Amino acid sequence: MRVLVTGGAGFIGSTLVDRLRDRGDTVAVVDDLSSGRRSLVPPGVPLYVVDVTGAWLARVVARERPDAIVHLAAQIEVRASVTDPHHDATVNVLGTVAVLTAAADAGVPRVVLASSGGTVYGEAALVPTPEDHPTRPASPYGAAKLAIEGYGHAFSQHFGVATISLRLANVYGPRQSPHGEAGVVAIFAERLLRDQPCTVNGDGLQTRDYVFVDDVVAAGLAALELPAGVYNVGTGIQTTVVAIHDQLARLCGRGASPRHGPARPGDLRRSALDSDRIAHACGWRPQVTLAEGLERTLAAIGEEVRSAAPGA
């Protein structure tokens, strides 16, 4: 299969590219390198340094003519969407429309979209939350992710592009950036390894569904064969932010408690996903426990910290 991965030099995208290559697929990457790293793209994989909102995207899709596009390029920070909703909508909504349009024009039969199970439902009445629960996004980021699902459905109906939207839980793992707002596991891990204090937003008792990147990539591979529709991808397990800090601190041999800062605007109190739909559709279920995933993430970030140390 020929697969084009947008955001393929980033955290999830580069991990997906590796798995596609491992199974013998032909892969190309689109990434503007605003947050992705060229070094994460394997040798021999074409990298198009292109903004998905720009005119060059359609030319790349027409040139590659993939059997499927996995669209992971995005603005990923909730707080940034609150500060600048116009930019968030430009990247996440208009960028997705550009990808879908390019796919339709080039005859690409399938597009996989990365939606957000952590934000499209808002404060859900039922946790773990199934796909048929009402959607009430509490942030512009969540609203944008819900909008791209709607565009995906429309393109499936009117342009013959089978679109699969994966509502991802809180993804973590090796290659996640510890810089910026998103990715509390990576942020805490790096700070603890450097023996620096960690800051928890609010009381830290807000819950999230932490799903390891390898499990998310497995869902992405399965989506290349799934019927068009919306699928949650999570573990169904709620874990507090404080618990994440404490588990990482124990693994690092640190005893310090985190500092507490103000709660973030648009932050949900609790979130976890019911992923039975994708399990019934293709047998996907998460394989990596939180304890194992944290150990693997900490080991990977530890290597980066050591390699960046003076004299390393």
C-alpha positions as CSV (number, residue, x, y, z in Angstrom):
1,M,0.0,0.0,0.0
2,R,1.1,3.6,-0.8
3,V,0.5,5.8,2.3
4,L,1.1,9.5,2.7
5,V,1.4,10.7,6.3
6,T,1.0,14.4,7.1
7,G,2.8,15.3,10.3
8,G,5.0,12.3,9.6
9,A,8.1,13.9,11.2
10,G,6.3,14.3,14.5
11,F,5.7,12.2,17.6
12,I,2.8,9.9,16.4
13,G,3.5,10.4,12.7
14,S,7.1,9.2,12.7
15,T,6.2,6.2,14.8
16,L,3.5,5.3,12.3
17,V,5.9,5.8,9.4
18,D,8.3,3.3,11.0
19,R,5.6,0.7,11.4
20,L,4.4,1.2,7.8
21,R,7.9,0.7,6.5
22,D,8.4,-2.4,8.7
23,R,5.4,-4.1,7.1
24,G,6.5,-3.2,3.6
25,D,4.3,-0.3,2.7
26,T,5.6,2.6,0.5
27,V,5.5,5.8,2.6
28,A,5.9,9.5,1.9
29,V,5.8,12.3,4.5
30,V,4.4,15.8,4.5
31,D,5.6,18.0,7.4
32,D,6.3,21.7,7.7
33,L,8.9,20.9,10.5
34,S,7.4,23.6,12.7
35,S,7.4,20.9,15.5
36,G,8.5,17.8,13.7
37,R,12.1,16.7,13.3
38,R,13.7,15.8,10.0
39,S,15.9,13.3,11.9
40,L,12.7,11.2,12.7
41,V,12.0,10.5,9.0
42,P,13.8,7.3,7.9
43,P,16.4,7.4,5.1
44,G,14.7,6.7,1.8
45,V,11.3,8.1,2.8
46,P,10.4,11.2,0.7
47,L,9.9,14.3,2.9
48,Y,7.9,17.2,1.5
49,V,8.4,20.3,3.7
50,V,5.0,21.6,3.0
51,D,2.3,23.4,5.0
52,V,-1.0,21.5,4.7
53,T,-2.8,24.9,4.3
54,G,-0.7,25.9,1.3
55,A,-1.1,25.3,-2.4
56,W,1.8,22.8,-2.6
57,L,-0.1,20.1,-0.7
58,A,-2.4,19.3,-3.7
59,R,0.7,18.9,-5.9
60,V,2.3,16.5,-3.5
61,V,-0.8,14.4,-3.3
62,A,-1.2,14.4,-7.1
63,R,2.4,13.4,-7.5
64,E,2.4,10.6,-4.9
65,R,-1.2,9.3,-5.6
66,P,-1.3,7.3,-2.4
67,D,-3.8,4.6,-1.6
68,A,-4.5,6.3,1.7
69,I,-3.6,9.5,3.6
70,V,-3.2,9.5,7.3
71,H,-3.6,13.1,8.4
72,L,-1.8,13.9,11.6
73,A,-0.5,17.4,11.0
74,A,-2.2,19.7,13.5
75,Q,-2.1,22.5,16.1
76,I,-2.3,20.3,19.2
77,E,-2.5,22.7,22.2
78,V,-5.8,23.4,23.8
79,R,-4.5,26.6,25.5
80,A,-3.2,27.9,22.2
81,S,-6.6,27.4,20.7
82,V,-8.2,29.5,23.4
83,T,-5.6,32.3,22.9
84,D,-5.8,32.2,19.1
85,P,-8.8,30.4,17.9
86,H,-8.4,31.7,14.4
87,H,-5.0,30.1,14.0
88,D,-6.3,26.9,15.5
89,A,-9.1,26.8,13.0
90,T,-6.8,27.7,10.1
91,V,-4.5,24.8,10.8
92,N,-6.9,22.2,12.1
93,V,-10.1,22.9,10.1
94,L,-8.9,24.5,6.8
95,G,-5.8,22.3,6.8
96,T,-8.0,19.2,7.0
97,V,-10.3,20.5,4.3
98,A,-7.3,21.0,2.1
99,V,-6.1,17.4,2.7
100,L,-9.6,16.0,1.9
101,T,-9.9,18.2,-1.2
102,A,-6.5,17.1,-2.5
103,A,-7.5,13.5,-1.8
104,A,-10.7,13.9,-3.7
105,D,-9.1,15.6,-6.7
106,A,-6.3,13.0,-6.9
107,G,-8.7,10.0,-6.5
108,V,-7.3,8.9,-3.2
109,P,-9.9,6.5,-1.8
110,R,-9.2,6.7,1.9
111,V,-8.2,9.3,4.5
112,V,-7.6,8.7,8.2
113,L,-8.1,11.8,10.4
114,A,-6.8,12.3,13.9
115,S,-9.6,13.7,16.0
116,S,-9.6,14.1,19.8
117,G,-11.6,12.0,22.2
118,G,-10.3,14.1,25.0
119,T,-12.0,17.3,23.9
120,V,-14.9,16.7,21.5
121,Y,-17.2,15.3,24.3
122,G,-16.6,18.1,26.8
123,E,-17.6,17.3,30.3
124,A,-19.2,13.9,29.6
125,A,-22.1,12.5,31.6
126,L,-20.8,9.0,31.0
127,V,-17.1,8.1,31.5
128,P,-15.7,6.0,29.8
129,T,-17.5,7.8,27.0
130,P,-18.8,6.0,23.9
131,E,-19.0,7.5,20.4
132,D,-22.7,8.1,20.5
133,H,-22.5,10.4,23.6
134,P,-23.4,14.0,22.9
135,T,-20.5,16.2,21.8
136,R,-20.1,19.5,23.7
137,P,-16.5,20.8,23.1
138,A,-15.3,23.1,25.8
139,S,-12.5,24.6,23.8
140,P,-11.9,25.9,20.2
141,Y,-9.5,23.0,19.8
142,G,-12.3,20.5,20.5
143,A,-14.7,22.4,18.3
144,A,-12.2,22.2,15.4
145,K,-11.7,18.5,15.9
146,L,-15.4,17.9,15.8
147,A,-15.7,20.1,12.7
148,I,-13.1,18.0,10.8
149,E,-15.2,14.9,11.6
150,G,-18.1,16.5,9.9
151,Y,-16.1,17.4,6.9
152,G,-14.8,13.9,6.8
153,H,-18.4,12.5,6.7
154,A,-19.4,15.0,4.0
155,F,-16.4,14.0,1.8
156,S,-17.3,10.3,2.3
157,Q,-20.9,11.0,1.2
158,H,-20.3,13.3,-1.7
159,F,-16.7,12.8,-3.0
160,G,-16.1,9.1,-2.6
161,V,-13.3,9.5,0.0
162,A,-13.8,7.0,2.7
163,T,-12.9,8.9,5.9
164,I,-12.1,7.4,9.2
165,S,-11.9,9.7,12.2
166,L,-10.0,8.4,15.2
167,R,-10.9,10.1,18.5
168,L,-7.6,9.7,20.3
169,A,-7.3,9.8,24.1
170,N,-4.2,11.4,25.7
171,V,-1.3,9.8,23.7
172,Y,2.1,9.5,25.2
173,G,5.4,7.7,24.6
174,P,8.9,8.0,23.1
175,R,9.5,11.0,20.8
176,Q,6.8,13.1,22.4
177,S,8.1,16.6,22.9
178,P,8.5,17.8,26.5
179,H,8.3,21.4,25.3
180,G,4.9,23.3,25.1
181,E,1.6,22.5,26.7
182,A,0.6,19.1,25.3
183,G,2.2,15.9,26.6
184,V,2.2,16.0,30.4
185,V,4.0,12.6,30.6
186,A,6.9,13.9,28.5
187,I,7.0,17.3,30.3
188,F,7.1,15.7,33.8
189,A,9.6,13.0,32.7
190,E,12.1,15.5,31.3
191,R,11.9,17.8,34.4
192,L,12.2,14.9,36.8
193,L,15.2,13.5,35.0
194,R,16.8,17.0,35.2
195,D,15.9,17.2,38.9
196,Q,13.7,20.2,38.2
197,P,10.3,20.9,39.8
198,C,7.1,20.0,38.0
199,T,4.0,22.2,37.9
200,V,0.5,20.7,38.0
201,N,-2.4,22.9,36.6
202,G,-5.1,23.1,39.2
203,D,-5.4,20.5,42.0
204,G,-4.1,17.7,39.7
205,L,-7.1,15.5,40.3
206,Q,-8.5,15.9,36.8
207,T,-8.4,12.5,35.1
208,R,-7.3,11.5,31.6
209,D,-7.1,8.4,29.5
210,Y,-3.4,7.8,28.7
211,V,-2.9,5.6,25.7
212,F,0.6,4.5,24.5
213,V,1.8,5.6,21.1
214,D,2.4,2.1,19.8
215,D,-1.3,1.2,20.6
216,V,-2.4,4.4,18.7
217,V,-0.3,3.5,15.7
218,A,-1.8,0.0,15.7
219,A,-5.2,1.7,15.6
220,G,-4.0,3.9,12.7
221,L,-2.9,0.8,10.8
222,A,-6.2,-0.9,11.4
223,A,-8.0,2.3,10.2
224,L,-6.5,1.7,6.8
225,E,-9.0,-1.2,6.4
226,L,-11.9,0.0,8.6
227,P,-15.3,1.2,7.2
228,A,-15.8,5.0,7.2
229,G,-16.9,6.4,10.5
230,V,-15.8,7.6,13.9
231,Y,-13.9,5.4,16.4
232,N,-12.6,6.1,19.9
233,V,-9.0,5.0,20.7
234,G,-8.3,4.8,24.4
235,T,-7.9,2.5,27.3
236,G,-11.0,3.4,29.2
237,I,-9.0,3.9,32.4
238,Q,-9.0,7.3,34.2
239,T,-5.7,8.4,35.8
240,T,-5.2,11.7,37.6
241,V,-2.4,14.1,36.6
242,V,-1.0,13.8,40.2
243,A,-0.8,10.0,39.8
244,I,1.2,10.4,36.6
245,H,3.6,12.7,38.4
246,D,4.0,10.4,41.3
247,Q,4.5,7.2,39.2
248,L,7.2,9.0,37.2
249,A,8.8,10.4,40.3
250,R,9.1,6.9,41.8
251,L,10.6,5.6,38.6
252,C,13.2,8.4,38.7
253,G,13.9,8.0,42.4
254,R,12.6,11.5,43.2
255,G,10.5,12.3,46.3
256,A,9.6,15.9,45.6
257,S,5.9,16.8,45.3
258,P,4.8,18.9,42.3
259,R,4.0,22.6,42.5
260,H,0.4,23.7,41.7
261,G,-0.5,26.5,39.3
262,P,-3.8,27.8,38.1
263,A,-6.2,25.6,36.2
264,R,-6.1,25.9,32.4
265,P,-9.0,27.5,30.6
266,G,-11.1,24.8,28.8
267,D,-9.6,22.0,30.9
268,L,-11.9,19.1,31.5
269,R,-12.4,17.5,34.9
270,R,-12.5,13.9,33.8
271,S,-12.0,12.0,30.6
272,A,-11.8,8.4,29.4
273,L,-12.9,6.7,26.3
274,D,-15.0,3.6,25.6
275,S,-13.3,1.9,22.6
276,D,-15.6,-1.0,22.1
277,R,-16.6,0.1,18.6
278,I,-13.1,-0.3,17.2
279,A,-12.5,-3.4,19.2
280,H,-15.6,-5.0,17.6
281,A,-14.7,-3.7,14.2
282,C,-11.2,-5.1,14.0
283,G,-10.1,-6.5,17.3
284,W,-8.0,-3.6,18.4
285,R,-7.4,-3.2,22.1
286,P,-4.6,-1.4,23.9
287,Q,-1.7,-3.8,24.7
288,V,0.7,-1.5,26.7
289,T,-0.1,-0.9,30.4
290,L,0.4,2.5,31.9
291,A,3.3,1.2,34.1
292,E,5.1,-0.3,31.1
293,G,4.4,2.7,28.9
294,L,5.8,5.1,31.5
295,E,8.9,3.1,31.9
296,R,9.5,3.0,28.2
297,T,8.8,6.7,27.8
298,L,11.1,7.6,30.7
299,A,13.9,5.4,29.2
300,A,13.6,7.1,25.8
301,I,13.6,10.6,27.2
302,G,16.5,9.7,29.5
303,E,18.5,8.9,26.5
304,E,17.7,12.2,24.9
305,V,18.6,14.1,28.1
306,R,21.9,12.3,28.4
307,S,22.8,12.8,24.7
308,A,22.1,16.6,25.1
309,A,24.3,16.9,28.2
310,P,27.6,18.8,27.8
311,G,30.4,16.4,26.9
312,A,28.0,13.7,25.8
